[in-house]
Amino acid sequence: MAHHKSSIKRIRQTAKKRDQNRYYAKTTRNVVAKLRTTADKSEAEKLLPQVVSKLDKLAKRNQIHWKKAANLKSSLAVHVSKLK
């Protein structure tokens, strides 16, 4: 157990931030998986901007590297364009 007030506050802040980070990362993974399994092109085209936005937000928060976000966006865009 921490003894300093600042340590106790830091533990609280870290726990809150960890929960937020897990939420954002998990929801993004779920949306990416949903987009990859979508077979309907019109639905995928509606979903793509949402996925891109979520990936950009993760990259902005440094939860994922900005190049990983770019690679995911590119591969998902190619996937959507190949749908019939």
Backbone as XML, in Angstrom:
<?xml version="1.0"?>
<chain id="A" units="angstrom">
  <residue number="1" name="MET">
    <atom name="N" x="0.832" y="-1.179" z="0.000"/>
    <atom name="CA" x="0.000" y="0.000" z="0.000"/>
    <atom name="C" x="0.878" y="1.244" z="0.000"/>
  </residue>
  <residue number="2" name="ALA">
    <atom name="N" x="0.494" y="2.193" z="-0.795"/>
    <atom name="CA" x="1.253" y="3.435" z="-0.879"/>
    <atom name="C" x="1.051" y="4.270" z="0.385"/>
  </residue>
  <residue number="3" name="HIS">
    <atom name="N" x="2.077" y="5.025" z="0.735"/>
    <atom name="CA" x="2.015" y="5.824" z="1.953"/>
    <atom name="C" x="1.899" y="7.317" z="1.669"/>
  </residue>
  <residue number="4" name="HIS">
    <atom name="N" x="2.285" y="7.751" z="0.503"/>
    <atom name="CA" x="2.254" y="9.172" z="0.173"/>
    <atom name="C" x="0.959" y="9.519" z="-0.549"/>
  </residue>
  <residue number="5" name="LYS">
    <atom name="N" x="0.502" y="10.748" z="-0.307"/>
    <atom name="CA" x="-0.728" y="11.185" z="-0.959"/>
    <atom name="C" x="-0.579" y="11.157" z="-2.481"/>
  </residue>
  <residue number="6" name="SER">
    <atom name="N" x="0.588" y="11.567" z="-2.955"/>
    <atom name="CA" x="0.804" y="11.606" z="-4.400"/>
    <atom name="C" x="0.811" y="10.201" z="-5.000"/>
  </residue>
  <residue number="7" name="SER">
    <atom name="N" x="1.326" y="9.240" z="-4.252"/>
    <atom name="CA" x="1.332" y="7.852" z="-4.723"/>
    <atom name="C" x="-0.076" y="7.294" z="-4.795"/>
  </residue>
  <residue number="8" name="ILE">
    <atom name="N" x="-0.882" y="7.615" z="-3.808"/>
    <atom name="CA" x="-2.267" y="7.146" z="-3.782"/>
    <atom name="C" x="-3.038" y="7.743" z="-4.961"/>
  </residue>
  <residue number="9" name="LYS">
    <atom name="N" x="-2.806" y="9.034" z="-5.204"/>
    <atom name="CA" x="-3.473" y="9.693" z="-6.336"/>
    <atom name="C" x="-3.009" y="9.083" z="-7.649"/>
  </residue>
  <residue number="10" name="ARG">
    <atom name="N" x="-1.723" y="8.814" z="-7.768"/>
    <atom name="CA" x="-1.174" y="8.236" z="-8.999"/>
    <atom name="C" x="-1.784" y="6.858" z="-9.255"/>
  </residue>
  <residue number="11" name="ILE">
    <atom name="N" x="-1.972" y="6.064" z="-8.226"/>
    <atom name="CA" x="-2.596" y="4.746" z="-8.367"/>
    <atom name="C" x="-4.024" y="4.892" z="-8.875"/>
  </residue>
  <residue number="12" name="ARG">
    <atom name="N" x="-4.771" y="5.866" z="-8.303"/>
    <atom name="CA" x="-6.128" y="6.125" z="-8.764"/>
    <atom name="C" x="-6.153" y="6.535" z="-10.228"/>
  </residue>
  <residue number="13" name="GLN">
    <atom name="N" x="-5.271" y="7.463" z="-10.596"/>
    <atom name="CA" x="-5.230" y="7.958" z="-11.980"/>
    <atom name="C" x="-4.867" y="6.842" z="-12.953"/>
  </residue>
  <residue number="14" name="THR">
    <atom name="N" x="-3.906" y="6.022" z="-12.565"/>
    <atom name="CA" x="-3.454" y="4.943" z="-13.440"/>
    <atom name="C" x="-4.569" y="3.931" z="-13.677"/>
  </residue>
  <residue number="15" name="ALA">
    <atom name="N" x="-5.293" y="3.596" z="-12.628"/>
    <atom name="CA" x="-6.389" y="2.633" z="-12.767"/>
    <atom name="C" x="-7.474" y="3.176" z="-13.687"/>
  </residue>
  <residue number="16" name="LYS">
    <atom name="N" x="-7.807" y="4.453" z="-13.529"/>
    <atom name="CA" x="-8.831" y="5.065" z="-14.364"/>
    <atom name="C" x="-8.378" y="5.098" z="-15.821"/>
  </residue>
  <residue number="17" name="LYS">
    <atom name="N" x="-7.128" y="5.484" z="-16.046"/>
    <atom name="CA" x="-6.603" y="5.579" z="-17.404"/>
    <atom name="C" x="-6.524" y="4.197" z="-18.052"/>
  </residue>
  <residue number="18" name="ARG">
    <atom name="N" x="-6.142" y="3.188" z="-17.279"/>
    <atom name="CA" x="-6.055" y="1.827" z="-17.802"/>
    <atom name="C" x="-7.415" y="1.336" z="-18.270"/>
  </residue>
  <residue number="19" name="ASP">
    <atom name="N" x="-8.455" y="1.617" z="-17.487"/>
    <atom name="CA" x="-9.811" y="1.224" z="-17.879"/>
    <atom name="C" x="-10.243" y="1.924" z="-19.164"/>
  </residue>
  <residue number="20" name="GLN">
    <atom name="N" x="-9.943" y="3.219" z="-19.262"/>
    <atom name="CA" x="-10.294" y="3.963" z="-20.472"/>
    <atom name="C" x="-9.551" y="3.414" z="-21.688"/>
  </residue>
  <residue number="21" name="ASN">
    <atom name="N" x="-8.258" y="3.170" z="-21.523"/>
    <atom name="CA" x="-7.449" y="2.663" z="-22.630"/>
    <atom name="C" x="-7.933" y="1.294" z="-23.090"/>
  </residue>
  <residue number="22" name="ARG">
    <atom name="N" x="-8.271" y="0.437" z="-22.144"/>
    <atom name="CA" x="-8.771" y="-0.889" z="-22.493"/>
    <atom name="C" x="-10.087" y="-0.794" z="-23.250"/>
  </residue>
  <residue number="23" name="TYR">
    <atom name="N" x="-10.954" y="0.124" z="-22.825"/>
    <atom name="CA" x="-12.237" y="0.308" z="-23.495"/>
    <atom name="C" x="-12.038" y="0.753" z="-24.936"/>
  </residue>
  <residue number="24" name="TYR">
    <atom name="N" x="-11.221" y="1.785" z="-25.148"/>
    <atom name="CA" x="-11.009" y="2.299" z="-26.500"/>
    <atom name="C" x="-10.359" y="1.247" z="-27.401"/>
  </residue>
  <residue number="25" name="ALA">
    <atom name="N" x="-9.373" y="0.534" z="-26.884"/>
    <atom name="CA" x="-8.683" y="-0.470" z="-27.688"/>
    <atom name="C" x="-9.624" y="-1.622" z="-28.037"/>
  </residue>
  <residue number="26" name="LYS">
    <atom name="N" x="-10.411" y="-2.066" z="-27.081"/>
    <atom name="CA" x="-11.304" y="-3.204" z="-27.306"/>
    <atom name="C" x="-12.412" y="-2.849" z="-28.295"/>
  </residue>
  <residue number="27" name="THR">
    <atom name="N" x="-13.008" y="-1.669" z="-28.151"/>
    <atom name="CA" x="-14.078" y="-1.294" z="-29.074"/>
    <atom name="C" x="-13.521" y="-1.136" z="-30.494"/>
  </residue>
  <residue number="28" name="THR">
    <atom name="N" x="-12.307" y="-0.635" z="-30.606"/>
    <atom name="CA" x="-11.701" y="-0.500" z="-31.932"/>
    <atom name="C" x="-11.447" y="-1.875" z="-32.542"/>
  </residue>
  <residue number="29" name="ARG">
    <atom name="N" x="-10.930" y="-2.792" z="-31.751"/>
    <atom name="CA" x="-10.698" y="-4.156" z="-32.256"/>
    <atom name="C" x="-11.995" y="-4.803" z="-32.700"/>
  </residue>
  <residue number="30" name="ASN">
    <atom name="N" x="-13.070" y="-4.586" z="-31.940"/>
    <atom name="CA" x="-14.361" y="-5.162" z="-32.294"/>
    <atom name="C" x="-14.878" y="-4.602" z="-33.607"/>
  </residue>
  <residue number="31" name="VAL">
    <atom name="N" x="-14.730" y="-3.293" z="-33.815"/>
    <atom name="CA" x="-15.224" y="-2.672" z="-35.041"/>
    <atom name="C" x="-14.390" y="-3.123" z="-36.243"/>
  </residue>
  <residue number="32" name="VAL">
    <atom name="N" x="-13.083" y="-3.263" z="-36.044"/>
    <atom name="CA" x="-12.218" y="-3.747" z="-37.130"/>
    <atom name="C" x="-12.616" y="-5.173" z="-37.506"/>
  </residue>
  <residue number="33" name="ALA">
    <atom name="N" x="-12.853" y="-6.012" z="-36.511"/>
    <atom name="CA" x="-13.258" y="-7.391" z="-36.787"/>
    <atom name="C" x="-14.609" y="-7.431" z="-37.492"/>
  </residue>
  <residue number="34" name="LYS">
    <atom name="N" x="-15.519" y="-6.560" z="-37.078"/>
    <atom name="CA" x="-16.835" y="-6.506" z="-37.715"/>
    <atom name="C" x="-16.699" y="-6.099" z="-39.174"/>
  </residue>
  <residue number="35" name="LEU">
    <atom name="N" x="-15.828" y="-5.136" z="-39.449"/>
    <atom name="CA" x="-15.612" y="-4.692" z="-40.829"/>
    <atom name="C" x="-14.999" y="-5.805" z="-41.669"/>
  </residue>
  <residue number="36" name="ARG">
    <atom name="N" x="-14.065" y="-6.532" z="-41.097"/>
    <atom name="CA" x="-13.406" y="-7.610" z="-41.855"/>
    <atom name="C" x="-14.365" y="-8.753" z="-42.175"/>
  </residue>
  <residue number="37" name="THR">
    <atom name="N" x="-15.345" y="-8.986" z="-41.319"/>
    <atom name="CA" x="-16.269" y="-10.091" z="-41.560"/>
    <atom name="C" x="-17.481" y="-9.679" z="-42.389"/>
  </residue>
  <residue number="38" name="THR">
    <atom name="N" x="-17.623" y="-8.383" z="-42.641"/>
    <atom name="CA" x="-18.757" y="-7.898" z="-43.410"/>
    <atom name="C" x="-18.591" y="-8.283" z="-44.877"/>
  </residue>
  <residue number="39" name="ALA">
    <atom name="N" x="-19.636" y="-8.852" z="-45.450"/>
    <atom name="CA" x="-19.596" y="-9.255" z="-46.857"/>
    <atom name="C" x="-20.338" y="-8.271" z="-47.751"/>
  </residue>
  <residue number="40" name="ASP">
    <atom name="N" x="-21.148" y="-7.412" z="-47.170"/>
    <atom name="CA" x="-21.935" y="-6.448" z="-47.931"/>
    <atom name="C" x="-21.118" y="-5.172" z="-48.143"/>
  </residue>
  <residue number="41" name="LYS">
    <atom name="N" x="-20.923" y="-4.794" z="-49.399"/>
    <atom name="CA" x="-20.076" y="-3.651" z="-49.708"/>
    <atom name="C" x="-20.657" y="-2.337" z="-49.192"/>
  </residue>
  <residue number="42" name="SER">
    <atom name="N" x="-21.950" y="-2.133" z="-49.328"/>
    <atom name="CA" x="-22.535" y="-0.869" z="-48.882"/>
    <atom name="C" x="-22.418" y="-0.702" z="-47.369"/>
  </residue>
  <residue number="43" name="GLU">
    <atom name="N" x="-22.612" y="-1.795" z="-46.640"/>
    <atom name="CA" x="-22.476" y="-1.729" z="-45.187"/>
    <atom name="C" x="-21.022" y="-1.474" z="-44.788"/>
  </residue>
  <residue number="44" name="ALA">
    <atom name="N" x="-20.108" y="-2.113" z="-45.507"/>
    <atom name="CA" x="-18.686" y="-1.927" z="-45.219"/>
    <atom name="C" x="-18.251" y="-0.489" z="-45.505"/>
  </residue>
  <residue number="45" name="GLU">
    <atom name="N" x="-18.790" y="0.101" z="-46.566"/>
    <atom name="CA" x="-18.440" y="1.489" z="-46.881"/>
    <atom name="C" x="-18.972" y="2.455" z="-45.821"/>
  </residue>
  <residue number="46" name="LYS">
    <atom name="N" x="-20.095" y="2.131" z="-45.197"/>
    <atom name="CA" x="-20.607" y="2.960" z="-44.106"/>
    <atom name="C" x="-19.747" y="2.805" z="-42.854"/>
  </residue>
  <residue number="47" name="LEU">
    <atom name="N" x="-19.242" y="1.599" z="-42.645"/>
    <atom name="CA" x="-18.487" y="1.294" z="-41.441"/>
    <atom name="C" x="-17.048" y="1.800" z="-41.508"/>
  </residue>
  <residue number="48" name="LEU">
    <atom name="N" x="-16.495" y="1.895" z="-42.706"/>
    <atom name="CA" x="-15.078" y="2.253" z="-42.863"/>
    <atom name="C" x="-14.725" y="3.604" z="-42.231"/>
  </residue>
  <residue number="49" name="PRO">
    <atom name="N" x="-15.485" y="4.681" z="-42.442"/>
    <atom name="CA" x="-15.108" y="5.954" z="-41.809"/>
    <atom name="C" x="-15.093" y="5.891" z="-40.280"/>
  </residue>
  <residue number="50" name="GLN">
    <atom name="N" x="-15.990" y="5.108" z="-39.695"/>
    <atom name="CA" x="-15.996" y="4.958" z="-38.241"/>
    <atom name="C" x="-14.731" y="4.260" z="-37.764"/>
  </residue>
  <residue number="51" name="VAL">
    <atom name="N" x="-14.326" y="3.217" z="-38.495"/>
    <atom name="CA" x="-13.128" y="2.471" z="-38.125"/>
    <atom name="C" x="-11.894" y="3.355" z="-38.260"/>
  </residue>
  <residue number="52" name="VAL">
    <atom name="N" x="-11.829" y="4.112" z="-39.341"/>
    <atom name="CA" x="-10.693" y="5.009" z="-39.564"/>
    <atom name="C" x="-10.599" y="6.038" z="-38.443"/>
  </residue>
  <residue number="53" name="SER">
    <atom name="N" x="-11.743" y="6.562" z="-38.047"/>
    <atom name="CA" x="-11.768" y="7.541" z="-36.963"/>
    <atom name="C" x="-11.255" y="6.937" z="-35.661"/>
  </residue>
  <residue number="54" name="LYS">
    <atom name="N" x="-11.709" y="5.738" z="-35.348"/>
    <atom name="CA" x="-11.270" y="5.087" z="-34.108"/>
    <atom name="C" x="-9.774" y="4.789" z="-34.136"/>
  </residue>
  <residue number="55" name="LEU">
    <atom name="N" x="-9.253" y="4.344" z="-35.286"/>
    <atom name="CA" x="-7.822" y="4.075" z="-35.392"/>
    <atom name="C" x="-7.010" y="5.357" z="-35.250"/>
  </residue>
  <residue number="56" name="ASP">
    <atom name="N" x="-7.498" y="6.443" z="-35.839"/>
    <atom name="CA" x="-6.802" y="7.720" z="-35.709"/>
    <atom name="C" x="-6.766" y="8.184" z="-34.259"/>
  </residue>
  <residue number="57" name="LYS">
    <atom name="N" x="-7.853" y="7.970" z="-33.540"/>
    <atom name="CA" x="-7.890" y="8.367" z="-32.131"/>
    <atom name="C" x="-6.910" y="7.548" z="-31.305"/>
  </residue>
  <residue number="58" name="LEU">
    <atom name="N" x="-6.815" y="6.242" z="-31.585"/>
    <atom name="CA" x="-5.843" y="5.413" z="-30.862"/>
    <atom name="C" x="-4.424" y="5.863" z="-31.161"/>
  </residue>
  <residue number="59" name="ALA">
    <atom name="N" x="-4.162" y="6.210" z="-32.411"/>
    <atom name="CA" x="-2.822" y="6.668" z="-32.782"/>
    <atom name="C" x="-2.522" y="8.017" z="-32.129"/>
  </residue>
  <residue number="60" name="LYS">
    <atom name="N" x="-3.523" y="8.884" z="-32.056"/>
    <atom name="CA" x="-3.336" y="10.198" z="-31.439"/>
    <atom name="C" x="-3.012" y="10.057" z="-29.956"/>
  </residue>
  <residue number="61" name="ARG">
    <atom name="N" x="-3.614" y="9.076" z="-29.313"/>
    <atom name="CA" x="-3.366" y="8.837" z="-27.888"/>
    <atom name="C" x="-2.119" y="7.996" z="-27.650"/>
  </residue>
  <residue number="62" name="ASN">
    <atom name="N" x="-1.428" y="7.614" z="-28.704"/>
    <atom name="CA" x="-0.230" y="6.775" z="-28.628"/>
    <atom name="C" x="-0.519" y="5.407" z="-28.030"/>
  </residue>
  <residue number="63" name="GLN">
    <atom name="N" x="-1.733" y="4.906" z="-28.222"/>
    <atom name="CA" x="-2.034" y="3.546" z="-27.796"/>
    <atom name="C" x="-1.551" y="2.557" z="-28.834"/>
  </residue>
  <residue number="64" name="ILE">
    <atom name="N" x="-1.585" y="2.949" z="-30.094"/>
    <atom name="CA" x="-0.962" y="2.167" z="-31.146"/>
    <atom name="C" x="-0.075" y="3.121" z="-31.935"/>
  </residue>
  <residue number="65" name="HIS">
    <atom name="N" x="0.922" y="2.576" z="-32.589"/>
    <atom name="CA" x="1.833" y="3.397" z="-33.382"/>
    <atom name="C" x="1.086" y="3.955" z="-34.583"/>
  </residue>
  <residue number="66" name="TRP">
    <atom name="N" x="1.438" y="5.157" z="-34.983"/>
    <atom name="CA" x="0.720" y="5.799" z="-36.087"/>
    <atom name="C" x="0.902" y="5.047" z="-37.394"/>
  </residue>
  <residue number="67" name="LYS">
    <atom name="N" x="2.033" y="4.345" z="-37.543"/>
    <atom name="CA" x="2.229" y="3.569" z="-38.775"/>
    <atom name="C" x="1.372" y="2.308" z="-38.761"/>
  </residue>
  <residue number="68" name="LYS">
    <atom name="N" x="1.166" y="1.724" z="-37.586"/>
    <atom name="CA" x="0.266" y="0.570" z="-37.497"/>
    <atom name="C" x="-1.151" y="0.987" z="-37.856"/>
  </residue>
  <residue number="69" name="ALA">
    <atom name="N" x="-1.565" y="2.164" z="-37.377"/>
    <atom name="CA" x="-2.890" y="2.676" z="-37.724"/>
    <atom name="C" x="-2.994" y="2.879" z="-39.229"/>
  </residue>
  <residue number="70" name="ALA">
    <atom name="N" x="-1.949" y="3.428" z="-39.830"/>
    <atom name="CA" x="-1.959" y="3.660" z="-41.279"/>
    <atom name="C" x="-2.034" y="2.339" z="-42.036"/>
  </residue>
  <residue number="71" name="ASN">
    <atom name="N" x="-1.297" y="1.345" z="-41.583"/>
    <atom name="CA" x="-1.315" y="0.039" z="-42.243"/>
    <atom name="C" x="-2.688" y="-0.616" z="-42.122"/>
  </residue>
  <residue number="72" name="LEU">
    <atom name="N" x="-3.297" y="-0.516" z="-40.955"/>
    <atom name="CA" x="-4.630" y="-1.086" z="-40.774"/>
    <atom name="C" x="-5.655" y="-0.377" z="-41.653"/>
  </residue>
  <residue number="73" name="LYS">
    <atom name="N" x="-5.597" y="0.950" z="-41.687"/>
    <atom name="CA" x="-6.545" y="1.707" z="-42.515"/>
    <atom name="C" x="-6.387" y="1.332" z="-43.983"/>
  </residue>
  <residue number="74" name="SER">
    <atom name="N" x="-5.152" y="1.195" z="-44.422"/>
    <atom name="CA" x="-4.893" y="0.858" z="-45.818"/>
    <atom name="C" x="-5.421" y="-0.534" z="-46.152"/>
  </residue>
  <residue number="75" name="SER">
    <atom name="N" x="-5.119" y="-1.509" z="-45.297"/>
    <atom name="CA" x="-5.559" y="-2.877" z="-45.574"/>
    <atom name="C" x="-7.076" y="-2.995" z="-45.517"/>
  </residue>
  <residue number="76" name="LEU">
    <atom name="N" x="-7.712" y="-2.245" z="-44.627"/>
    <atom name="CA" x="-9.174" y="-2.287" z="-44.545"/>
    <atom name="C" x="-9.803" y="-1.609" z="-45.760"/>
  </residue>
  <residue number="77" name="ALA">
    <atom name="N" x="-9.186" y="-0.532" z="-46.225"/>
    <atom name="CA" x="-9.703" y="0.143" z="-47.426"/>
    <atom name="C" x="-9.606" y="-0.771" z="-48.640"/>
  </residue>
  <residue number="78" name="VAL">
    <atom name="N" x="-8.507" y="-1.509" z="-48.744"/>
    <atom name="CA" x="-8.349" y="-2.470" z="-49.838"/>
    <atom name="C" x="-9.405" y="-3.572" z="-49.710"/>
  </residue>
  <residue number="79" name="HIS">
    <atom name="N" x="-9.635" y="-4.038" z="-48.503"/>
    <atom name="CA" x="-10.634" y="-5.085" z="-48.274"/>
    <atom name="C" x="-12.012" y="-4.609" z="-48.707"/>
  </residue>
  <residue number="80" name="VAL">
    <atom name="N" x="-12.371" y="-3.382" z="-48.356"/>
    <atom name="CA" x="-13.687" y="-2.846" z="-48.717"/>
    <atom name="C" x="-13.800" y="-2.674" z="-50.224"/>
  </residue>
  <residue number="81" name="SER">
    <atom name="N" x="-12.738" y="-2.233" z="-50.859"/>
    <atom name="CA" x="-12.793" y="-1.999" z="-52.313"/>
    <atom name="C" x="-12.913" y="-3.313" z="-53.085"/>
  </residue>
  <residue number="82" name="LYS">
    <atom name="N" x="-12.428" y="-4.410" z="-52.506"/>
    <atom name="CA" x="-12.508" y="-5.699" z="-53.210"/>
    <atom name="C" x="-13.846" y="-6.399" z="-53.022"/>
  </residue>
  <residue number="83" name="LEU">
    <atom name="N" x="-14.668" y="-5.897" z="-52.108"/>
    <atom name="CA" x="-15.974" y="-6.519" z="-51.908"/>
    <atom name="C" x="-16.870" y="-6.296" z="-53.118"/>
  </residue>
  <residue number="84" name="LYS">
    <atom name="N" x="-17.806" y="-7.221" z="-53.297"/>
    <atom name="CA" x="-18.727" y="-7.102" z="-54.430"/>
    <atom name="C" x="-20.110" y="-6.774" z="-53.968"/>
  </residue>
</chain>
